[in-house]
């Protein structure tokens, strides 16, 4: 009996000593508590990331290394964090903050802020230009529950335009995501609907929370809570008409941010939640 008890104790301590299960992700670092609600990341130099938080947090962007250390902070001048949900970059390293979180589909002040390349800026404040837009298909604020299709947490830049992927909040849930196109320039614009993509039918995992495009422009990824959709071989604005691969990364947390480091390597960040999170991970697509 003593031998059996000792065996059970040894198994218990061995289990406690094991690393947490992060599925197919490679764990890189615990993010600081000041980034508990991280909502968007992008890499300019292929090594570090710039990050933002969502609604109710500071109007700041943060430069973070792969050890989770904040190495630079800029206050974005003259803007408010109504609900910052993703970051994108253009070919010159200018950043775009997606101020378009719209949980209840009632906002009529959707916008994107364009910032100069922060790698070239000094001091602790950075300028911003405002890109305003609206979805022409939405005529009621909010619409009825079956048409709660105008939240957004994901976008990327390509060839002078910003491509927005909406987050489905319809009841009943359909998994339908709209693909919109907005000029990446100051002014007020009508978003152009260019495609519709159905992810899957489980609301816990299938809503799109972030997006990015590879440095060579040949692959686009969308993120869900434990799922990645990879698009290749596209030849039109509607990239969903290309080859799509759904990847289950076998890790279920509130994953809110994704970006490419190079053409094959992704970084992913999740928010703090009751299931853990507030971590930075890497994932190799090949």
N, C-alpha and C positions, 0 to 999 in steps of 0.2 A: 504494500500500500504506500509506504514511504517513497519507493522508487517511482510509482505512478505519479504521486504528488509532485516530486521533484521534476519529473518530465513535463508536467503541465506548467509548472513555474518557468522552466527554461523556454518552453514554447511561447509563453506570454511575453517574457522579456525580449525574445528574439523578434516577435512581431512589433513590439514597441520600438525596437531599434531600427526597423526597416524605414527606408525613405518613404515619404508620402507618395501616393500613386498619382502621377500627372498624365496618365494615359500615354499617348504617343508624343506628347510635348517633351522637350528638354527644358527642365527648370533652370532659370538663370539667376533670379534674384527676387527677394521680397522688396516691394516698392515702399517708399516712406509713407507714413500715415497721412501726410499732406496730399497724397495722390490716391486716397481711398476710393474716390469716385472717378478714376481715370476713364475718359470716354473717347479719346482719339490719340493716335500716335503716327508719326511719319519720320523717316530717316532721310537726311540730306547728304550726309557724308558716308553712309554705308556702315556706320559703326555705332554712333550714338542716336538717340531719338529726341524729338520734340513732342511734348505731351500737353494735353488740356484735360480739364475736368468739366463735368456737366452742370446743370442748373443748380443755382444756390452757392456756387463756389467762386473763387477769385477770377478776375478778368485777366488771367496771367497765362503765359506759355512757359513751359519748363524744359530745359535741356537735361537729359538723363542718360547716364552711361549704362552699360549692360550689367553692372553690379547693383543697379537700382539707386545710385547716388545722383542727387540733383546737383548739377554743376553750373547752371546758369538759369536765371529767371528774368523774364520781361513782363512788365505791366503793359497791357495793350491800351493805348491812350484813347479816351473818349468813347468807349464802347461798354456795353453791359452783357454779362453772361446770362442771356434769357434762357438758353438751353443749348450749350455748345456740345455737339455730338460726334464730330469727326474732324480730322485734319487731312489736308491734301497739299501737294506741292506741284509747282510747274517746273519747266526745264531750266529756269534760272534760279531755282531754290526759293522763290517766293512762296509763302505759306497761305493757305486758305482755311479759315475756321468756319465750320458749318454751324451757324447759329439757327438751326432749323428743327430742333427737337419740338415735337408737337403731339404729346401724348394723347390729348383729348381732341385733336383735330379742330381746335378753335382759334388758332393763331392766324392773324392776317398781317403780321409783321415779320415774315420769314426773310432771312438774310444770310449772306456769307461775307466774312471780312477778309480782305486781301492784305497781307503783311509783306514788307520787304524781306529778303533773305536774312534771317536772324543771325546767321553765321558771320555776316558783315557788319552787324550793328554794334554800337557801343552804348555804355550807360545801362540803365535799368528800365527804360520805357521804349516802346516801339509804336510807330504810326500804323494806321489801318484805313483802308478805303472800303466803302460799303457797296455791296452788290445786293440789291433787293430783287425779289422774285415772287411770283405766285403760280399756283397750279390752276390752269384754266378749267380743268374738269371739276374742281371743287367749287360749288356755288352756295353751300350752306356751312355755317361755322357755329357749332359742329354739324356734320351730316348725321343721318340716321346710323344706327349701330352697324348695320350691314355694309356701310360705306366708309368705315373708319380706316381709310387707306392712305392718309396724307401725313402720317408721321414720317420722319426720316432721321437715320443715324449713320448713313454711309454715303461717301462720294469719293471721286478721284478726278484728276485733271488729265485731259488728253487733247492735244492739237487745238488749244485755244478755248476749250469748253470744259465745263464741270459736269460730270455725270452723276446724278443723284439716284440712289436706290431706296425706295420707300420701305417703311416697316409696317407690316400688316397688323392692325388692331381690330379688324372686323369681328363681329359676333353674329353668326358662327364664324369661326376662324377658317380661312381659305388658303393661307400660305402665299397669296398673290402679292408680288412686289412690282411696282411700277418703275420703269427706267426713264428718267427725265434728263434733259440736256439744257444747260444754262450757259450763256456766254461768260467767260472769266474776265469780265471787265466792269468797272464802276458804272452804276446806273440802275434802272428799274426794268426788269425783264419778265417776259412770259415764258415759263418753263415749257419746253416742248416734249411731249410724250413720244418716246421712240420705241418702247418695247414693254412687254409684260412677261414676268418670269414667275412661275410657281415653284417655290422651294420644296416644301413638304407640308404635312398637315398637323404636326405637333407644335402647338404654340410655345411650348417650353423651350424648344430647341431650333425652330425653323425660321424665326423672324431675323431679318438681316440687321446686324448691329455695327458693321464696319466694312470698308472696302479699300482696295489699293490696286495699282497697276505696276507691273514689273518695270525695271529701268529700261529694258529694251522694247517695252510696249507690246510684248507678245502674249502676256498672260494677265488676266484680271482675276482677283480673288474677292469673294464675299465671305463674311463671317457670320455664324450663328453661335448659339451657346453649346459648343461641342461639335459643330459642323463647319466645314470649309467647302465652298463651291469654287472650283477652278475652271476658268474659261480660256480656251486657246483656239487657234485657227478661225478667228473672227475676221470679217472683212468689211463690216459696216458699223454704223453707230450702235446698232442693236447687237451688242457682243454676245447676248444670250443665244443667238442663232449659230454660234460657233460650237466647238466641242466642249461639252460640260462634263465635269467629273465631281461627284459629291464624295467628300472625304469625312468619315467619322473618326475624330481624333481620340475618342474614348475618354474624354475628360469633360465632365459636366459642371461648369461654373458659369458665372455671369461674365462671359467673354465679350468685351465691348470695343476692343481696338486691335487692328492688324496693320502691318506694313511690311514691305519688302526691304531687306538689307542688300540683297543682290537678286539675280534673276531666279534663284532657286530657294533662297532662305527667307523665311518669314519670322517676324517677331509678333507676339500676341500678348496682350495684357488683359487681366480681368479685374473687375471691381471687388472690393471687400463685400462679403455677404455671409450669411449663416453657414454656407457650405465651404467657406474658406476664401480664397482669392487674394487680391492685391499683390499678384505675382507677375513677373515678366518671364515669358517662355520663348523658345525658338522652335521652329519646325521646318524640316527640309522637304520640299515638295518632291524631290527625286529619290 
